[in-house]
Amino acid sequence: MSGTWRPRSLGVDPATGKEAFVVARPGGFLEALADKHALEAAAVLVAVVGAVLEAGEVSETELAAFVSPLHAALEECVGMMAGDTVWDGGVADEGGWRTRGRARPSTSPGSAGP
């Protein structure tokens, strides 16, 4: 998460059963897809772990099996929170992307732009 380029999952291809990975440009479309997949995967993991814990009869071995996936999901989510660019829902002139905490320079025709 320290500025290194690393492969990020986009999910599993239903046709082949293989997981698709991408090294995405920060703030790009593929990064948004990877973020969406990571959040969905983390939400499913939370639901599964919650159901197992609520069932009560859980062995230490079963709990230990969740440590690695929980760590990976937490690392991915923290990495997204620490990022500088966020999706704001599709502002037409910026393609939906904005930079946290500061305005983007205008690139529209006739502007003072970057």
N, C-alpha and C positions, 0 to 999 in steps of 0.2 A: 503494500500500500504506500510505499515511500517513493512514488513517482516512477516506479519500474513498470515496464510494459509486461503484462502477464496475460495469458489466455483466460478468457471468461466464457462461461457456458451460456449458450443460447437455448439449451434444452436438448431433448432427444428426438431424433428424426423418427417418426412413427413407421416409415417405410423400411428403414434399415435397422432400427434399434440402436443406432450409434449416436453418441452425444456430439453435438456441434459446438466448436469453440471458435472464438474470434479474439484477435488483439485489436481493440477498438480505439479510435481516436477520441481523446477526451472531449466530451460535449457533442459527440456525433450520434447519428441514428443507431448504429450498432451498439454503442454504449448504452443507449436508452433501452434497447431490447434486452441487453444483458442485465441491466438494473431491474427491469420488469420481471425477468425470469428469476433473478436472485430473490426478489421480494416475494414472489409467488411460492418459490421453493421453501423459503424461511417460514412463511405462513402455514404451509402444509406440515412442516417439521414441528412447529409449535403445537399444532392441533394433535399430531400423533403423540408427541411426548406428553402433552396434557392428558390425553385419553389414557395412556399407559399409567401415568402417575395417579389419576383418579381411580383406576381399577384397584390400586392398593397392593396387590400381590406381585411385587416386582423384585426380582433378584438383583444383586449388585452387578452381576454379569450383564443383565439386560440394560441396567442403567448405564454401565460403562460403554455399551455399544452406541449410546447416543452422544457421547462426549465429542468424538471427532466430527460428526456432521453438525452438531450444534456450534462447535468452534468455527468451522468453515462458514456456516451461515452468518454467524455474528461478525466474523472478519469481513465478509462481503458487504454486509449492511453498514458497518462502521466505515468502510472504504467509500461507500456511496455518500454517507453523511459528511465525510471529510472533504469530498470533492467540491469543486468551485462552481460547477455548472449544473443547473437544474432544469427540468422540463416544466414549462408553465402552462401547458395545455394548447398551444398552437397559435401564438400571436403571429399574424400573417407576415409582417415585415421582418421578423427575426426567425421564422421557421419554428417557433415554439420554444426556443431556447433563450434563457436569460442568465446573466451572471449574478451570483448572490452578492448583495451588498453594494453594487455599483451599477450604474447605467452603462449599457453598451453604446459605443459611438454609433451614430447614424450612418448608414451606408446608402441611403436612398438618394436618387438623383436630385441635384440642387442643394444638397446639404453640405455642411462643412466637413463631414465625414472624417475617417481616419487617414 
